[in-house]
Amino acid sequence: MTHLGDSMTNKASYKHRFLSIKYLVCAAVLSGCAQNSYLGKQQPDISDKPEPEAPGYQLVNNTYFSNIAASSTLADKGHAAILAMQGEYKVDFDFNETVVLQPGYERHAAKNSGAFEVVMVIEDSPKKVVLQHILVVGNGHVVKHWRQDWVYEARERFEFIADQTWAVKSVADDKQEGQWTQCVYEVSDAPRYCGTGSWNHHYGVSTWTSDRTWRPLPRREYTVRDDYNALNVENRHTVTAQGWTHEQDNTKTVRDGTKTQATIVREFGFNNYRRIDGYNFSPGYEYWQKTAEYWAEVRAAWAERFNSNKQIVLKTEVDGMPIIAAIFSQAESIGQVMERPTTADIDKVLDQWVTAAVD
């Protein structure tokens, strides 16, 4: 028999865990993997220049890089390049505003941050690869980070079309043959953006360049900026013998629905993933081993909403924290006092905050 005191204790424990998860998620990913004091003390930033071995980890080569050259067809080479993004990394994130497009606008200060991140392959077939990023931060804390899905010769993809609104669109015929579509998802597996392009393998590296597409404000911006509401972006991923990089050609834009009202400034983003050895990523692997089945159900729940509606709207503020906190709380409960979350529990969260778009 459950006593009232036990019930109140469990509710208090759940509320405390919910608030703790919300704080951890905010702290770890609020500013696009913002550099926290732990990361600042743990290691200096890594550059491409030779440097002495740093305490706690050392730079190593990308062990998957040689698989690209060993592949025979362009499709296989692209597949191998995507798989070569897996591994353990020290990541540096750098964003600099460049060309001013709006009279009177003054560039904002550059944003530079870093993180320790493991990238795992959670699905792999010749025409689809899914990579999950996991942050391992101070004192072994773990935060499920962003996800990237790659589909070969995709016929459709989702697109960001208005504030908190995404729609499934057909990929143009001339963007299908021989091309890979990358779709990127939030920490809660909510949609962010997609892009389509070809891999080339020149100059001893492998590079994929997307078409220009729209995306919502990044986490590093929407808590401090209200002068724009969308980014028009071209992405470039380059896989090297040392790791991989993600370059972003961003135009900060004011939109009214699907109509562009103004462009204010361009921004160059450079995310540098350097393969390392010696850093303790075991909490990340342990977390994923414990929660992988749950997150598979979350992905399926999001996919079902796109399959059923083709357009969805998130009924949250732009940070999406109600969904993030609730989903992360469910994941955190696995292996603890609460029973394992069910598909119905996931649906309850998404049904509250996700709805079909009205044309």
PyMOL commands that set and color helices and strands:
alter all, ss='L'
color gray80, all
select helices_A, chain A and resi 4-29+37-42+66-70+74-83+138-140+173-175+219-222+282-309+321-333+343-353
alter helices_A, ss='H'
color red, helices_A
select strands_A, chain A and resi 58-59+87-100+111-125+128-136+142-152+156-162+165-170+180-185+191-200+206-210+213-215+230-240+243-256+259-277+311-314+354-356
alter strands_A, ss='S'
color yellow, strands_A
deselect
rebuild
show_as cartoon
